[in-house]
Amino acid sequence: MTARHFLTLLDLESHELKSLLVRAVELKRMHHERVLYEPLKGRVMGMIFEKSSTRTRVSFEAGMAQFGGHAIFLSPRDTQLGRGEPIEDSARVISRMCDVVMIRTFEHAIVERFAAWSRVPVINALTDAHHPCQLLADLQTYFELRGELAGKTFAWIGDGNNMCNSYIHAAHRFDFQLKIACPYGFEPDPALLTRFQAHVELVKTAEEAARDADLIATDVWTSMGQENETSVRKRRFSAYQISPRLMDLARPDALFMHCLPAHRGEEISDDMLDDPRAVVWDEAENRLHAQKALLELLLVS
């Protein structure tokens, strides 16, 4: 049977994603009640990291352990991937020894090439183009705190980056409206905006995006690999900082999310994470539960 991969949210149908959120909430309850559930006993995950991580590594490694499985951390420094072995060859070898492979890297084409030659499911744990695992956690957090996503209005304020792209996919799959506010020149891919225009609107200011939103989300202004652009980005993004004052334009029960790590004083004000509308710690924890639900779907269902 051909392996099923999770490279973007579009790899799962809407009904599968909705069921996954429900299951993630259930797995979270089981975890908090210390229910022993080990559906992946004897299974092995290969974790390939070309970008550093805290939440991604801890959540996937802990999730495999809690499911009775094992995770192997692989970095370019420790494998032939860092010495020029073709991705296709690495995929053929690693997928003969592991039951699932998680990749956190730069170019999205890398995970696509690896998946094309893998015998087992491949999970995109972040590329420069998409971050679907983080979106699973974000959507789970909103679902468990506020209920259904369909018909809601979400705001993405900041860089039109991989997180923004995945939010666009989420709007399409979950039938909510997404308002995006980015500085000129930092918008998401125009082709993506055109394809999903029924659910996405590009607006000019942070205030316009925030007004009457049910959720406001953002990310760092300078992502990994863009460090030489830091000073320019700080100037260009200065009008796109999220603060309690900006949140006041949203609906009274609106939530604030950030995939972390956050740079206080840049994309968020110094006090934003202390605001009761900020649910970033629940959001971070839900990486664990949402990804366990994903692993169950790919390997057990």
N, C-alpha and C positions, 0 to 999 in steps of 0.2 A: 504494500500500500504506500502511496506517495506521502511523504511527510508534509504536515501542514505547518506553515510558518506564520510568525506574527512580526511583520516588518513595519506595517502602519495599521492604524485603526480600520482601514478599509479591507483588511484581510479577514475581518469578522463581520458577519451580517448584523444588522441592528438588533434583531431578536437575540442573537448570541451575546452581544455586548450587554444588553439589558439583563439577561440571565446571569452573566458573569458578575455584574454589580451586586445582584441579589445574593449570589453565592459568596462573594467577598465579604459581605456583611455577616453572613452566617459563619464563615470561617473565622472571622474576627471574634464573634461571640464564643465559638468553641475554644479558640486560643485563650481568651480571657478566663474561661471556665476550666482551663487546663484539661480539656478533653483530648485524649490520645487518638490521633488519626494519622496513619502512616501509609497513604496510598502509593508513595514512591519508594517504598523500602527496597533497597538493592539497586535503585536507579542512580545515575551519575549525571551531573550537569558540568559541562565545560564552560568556564566564564572567561571570555577573552576581553581584556581591557587594554585599549590603546589610549584611552582618556582616564584620568584619575577620577575617583569617586568615593563618596562615603555612603550615601543612602542606597545607591544601586548595589554595591557589593554587599553591604550588611543585610539588606532586605532579601536578595536572592540567596545568599549563603544561609541565612537563618531560615528562610522558607524551605529550602531543601532539607535542612537538618530536622525541622519540625515535621516535615512530611516523611521522615525516615530515610531520606536519600543522602547523597553526598555531593559537594561542589568542589571543583578544582579550579583554583585561580591561575590564569595564564596571562602573562604580560609579554610584550615583545622582547624585553630584556632576557626572558627565561626560555623562549621558544624559538624555533626556526622562522616564525613569522617575522621576527625582527632582523633576520639575516637574509631576507630576500626570497624565502620559499613562496611560490605562487599561492594565492589564496585558494585556488581550486584544489591544489594538492593538499593543503592543510585541511580543507573541508572534507576531502575524501578520507583522510586518515583519522581526524578527530571524531568524525561522525560514525566511524566503525567502533570506537571505544567508549563513546558517551551516548546517553539517551536523549539529550537535549543540549543545545549550545546557545549561550547568551553572549552577545557581542556589543561592546560599547566602543565606538570608533568615530572617525571624522567623516569620511565620504560615505554617503548612503549606498553608493555602488558597491562598496566592500561587503555589506551585509547581503545585498542582492546576489553578488557573485558567490559568496559562501553558501547561501541558501540553495542556489541553483545546483550545487554539487554535493549537498549534504543529504545523507540518508535519514536524518532525524530533524525534528523541529528546530528552527532557528528563531531566536527572539531578539528583536532590536531593542537594546537597552539604552540607546541614544546614538544618533548620528547628527551631523550638521543640518540635516533636512527634517528629521522627525524625532519625536520623543513620546511614542505611544504608551509606554509603561507608566510614565508620569501622568498622562491623561487618565488612565484607568484609576489611579489613586485620587486624582482631582474629582473625577466624576463620582466615584464611590463616596467621597467626603460630602459632596453636595447632596447626593441621593439619600444618605443616611441622616443628614441634618435637616434637609428641606423637602425631600420627596422627589417626585418626577421632574425630569429635566425638560421634557417636551413643552414648548410654548414659552419657555423662560427667555430672558435676555441676558447674555453674558458679555462682559467687556474685556478685551485684551488691550492693555496699554503699555507701550514700550517698543521693543525691537520686534520686527517681523521675522522672527527666527524659527528654529525647529519647534519650540513650544507653540508658537502662534500657528504654524502649519498644522500641527496636530489638533489644536483647538478648532481649526477650520474643518478638519475631517470629523471631529466630534460633533460639531453643529449639524453637519449633514446626517450623520448616523443617528443622532438623538433628537433631531428636529427642534433645536433651539436656535435663536437668533444670536449672532455674534457681531458685536461692534468693535472695530479695530482702530486704534489711534497710534500712529507711529510718526516720527519726524520724517520729513521729505527725504527720500533716498534710502529709507530703511524699512520700506513696506514689504510685505510678503510677496511671493512670486505672483505677478499679474495673471498668469495662466491659472493658478490655483483660485484666485479671487473670481475669475470669470467662470470657471467650472462650477463653483459652489455659490454663485451669486444669490441664489434663492435664500440662503441662510447667512450670508456674510455681507456686512456693510463697512466700507472704509470711511472713517470720519476724520475731521481735521484736528480736533483738539481732545485732550484728555477729559475735559469737562463734558464734551458732547458724548463721549463714549460712556462716561460714568453715570450720566443722568438716567435715573429710573432703572439701572441695571440690577439684576438679582445676584450677580457675582462679578467681582473685579479681580483680575489676575494679571500678574506681571512676572518679569524675570530680570536677571542682571542686565545691565546695559552693555557690558563687555564680556562675551563668552570666551571659553578656552580657545586659544589660537588667534584671538583678536587683540591681544594685549598691546600691540603697537598702535592701536586705534583708541586707546583709553582716553587720552586728553580730548580728542575730537569728539568722541561719543559723549563725554560728560557735558560738553557745551551744547551739543545738538539735542540731547535728551533732557535738559534741565527743566523743561516745561511739562515733562511727563512723569514726574515723581508722584507716587501714591502716598497720600497722607489721610489722617482722619477727616480733615476738611474736605478733601475730594470725595471720600466715602460718603459724606453727608449728602451728596447729590444723588446717590443711589437709593434704592428702595430701603425702607426701614429695617427689613430683615435680610439685607444683602450680606454676603460673605466676602472676605478677602483671602486670596490664595497666592502663594509664592512657592516655587518648586525647591528653593533653597540651594546653596547658601545665599543669604541676602546680604547686600551691602548697605547698611544703614547710612543715611545721609546722601545716598545716590538714588536708586530706583524707588526706595521707600524712605519716608521721614524717620527720624530717630525713634519716634514713639509708635510707629505703625504696628509693629509686631505685638505690642502690649495692648492694642485696641481689642475689645471683646469681639469685634467682627472678624478679626484675624483668626483663621483656623489652620494655620500652617503646621502645627504640631500633629493634629489629627491627620492632616494631609500627608505628612511625612510617614507616620506610622502606617497609613493605608497602602503605601508602596508594598509592604510585606503581605498584606491580606489580598490585595488585588492581584499581585503576581502569583500568589499561591493558587488563586482561582484560575488564573491563566494557565499555569502549569497543569492543573487538574484537567482543564479543558483539552489541552494539547496532548497530554500523555495518558489520561485515564478514560476520558469520555469515548 
